[in-house]
Amino acid sequence: MATATIRWVGVAIDCRDAAPVARFYETLLGFRVGDFRPPGWAQLWDPAGGVHLNIQGDERYQPPTWPERPGEQGKMLHFEVQVDHPLCLFLHGE
């Protein structure tokens, strides 16, 4: 009996407009933008071959409130990104 191979390959991020979210993660993570059809869709690929990001735009999207408040849309996902110096977030794309 054959066994299936299961591998995590991507994350989907919902938003209102895919373009600014895709450009943000492109700059932050150094990912390559592949398929780019804003406002509805963008796909970013890790040049090192890791997990890719799908950015899904939807005009009905309700963004989370921050800080979170009872009865309002809260965050459903966040990324934890480690940097060796706080300024590298601003200098990454230069």
matplotlib code that plots the C-alpha trace (Angstrom):
import matplotlib.pyplot as plt

x = [0.0, 1.4, 1.7, 0.9, 3.5, 2.3, 4.2, 3.3, 3.8, 2.1, 0.1, -2.9, -3.4, -6.8, -6.9, -8.9, -6.2, -3.5, -1.0, 0.2, 0.3, 2.3, 4.7, 5.1, 6.1, 8.2, 10.3, 10.3, 11.1, 12.9, 10.4, 9.9, 6.5, 5.2, 1.5, 0.3, -3.3, -4.3, -6.6, -7.6, -4.5, -0.7, 1.6, 5.1, 7.8, 10.7, 13.9, 15.3, 12.5, 10.5, 6.8, 5.1, 2.5, -0.8, -2.3, -6.1, -7.8, -11.6, -13.5, -15.7, -12.7, -13.0, -9.6, -8.9, -8.8, -5.7, -5.5, -8.2, -11.6, -14.5, -17.2, -14.8, -12.9, -9.7, -6.5, -6.6, -3.0, 0.3, 3.9, 6.8, 9.8, 13.2, 15.7, 19.2, 18.8, 15.7, 16.9, 17.2, 13.4, 13.8, 16.9, 16.1, 15.0, 17.8]
y = [0.0, 3.4, 6.2, 9.8, 12.5, 15.6, 18.8, 22.4, 24.6, 27.9, 30.4, 32.4, 35.9, 37.6, 41.4, 44.1, 44.8, 42.3, 44.8, 46.7, 43.5, 41.7, 44.5, 44.7, 41.0, 41.2, 43.9, 42.4, 38.8, 39.2, 37.0, 37.0, 38.1, 35.5, 35.8, 39.4, 40.3, 43.0, 43.8, 40.2, 38.1, 37.9, 35.0, 35.4, 32.7, 32.2, 32.2, 29.7, 27.3, 27.6, 28.3, 30.6, 33.3, 33.7, 37.1, 37.1, 40.4, 40.7, 44.0, 42.5, 41.9, 43.3, 44.1, 43.2, 45.9, 46.5, 46.5, 43.8, 44.9, 42.6, 42.3, 43.5, 41.5, 40.2, 39.0, 35.4, 35.0, 36.7, 36.1, 36.2, 37.6, 37.8, 40.4, 41.0, 44.8, 46.9, 49.1, 46.2, 46.3, 49.7, 49.0, 45.6, 46.8, 49.4]
z = [0.0, -1.1, 1.4, 0.5, 0.8, 2.5, 2.4, 3.4, 0.4, 0.9, 2.9, 1.7, 3.0, 2.6, 2.2, 0.3, -2.4, -3.2, -4.7, -1.6, 0.5, -2.1, -2.5, 1.3, 1.6, -1.5, 0.1, 3.6, 2.7, -0.6, -2.3, -6.1, -7.4, -9.8, -10.8, -10.2, -11.0, -8.5, -6.9, -6.7, -6.7, -6.3, -5.7, -4.2, -4.3, -1.9, -4.0, -1.6, -2.4, 0.8, 1.4, -1.1, -0.3, -2.1, -1.6, -2.2, -2.6, -1.9, -1.8, 1.1, 3.3, 6.8, 8.3, 11.9, 14.6, 16.5, 19.4, 19.4, 20.8, 21.8, 19.1, 16.3, 13.8, 15.4, 13.7, 12.4, 11.5, 12.0, 10.9, 13.2, 11.4, 13.1, 12.1, 13.4, 13.6, 13.7, 10.8, 8.4, 8.0, 6.4, 4.5, 3.0, -0.4, -0.9]

ax = plt.figure().add_subplot(projection="3d")
ax.plot(x, y, z, "-o")
ax.set_aspect("equal")
plt.show()
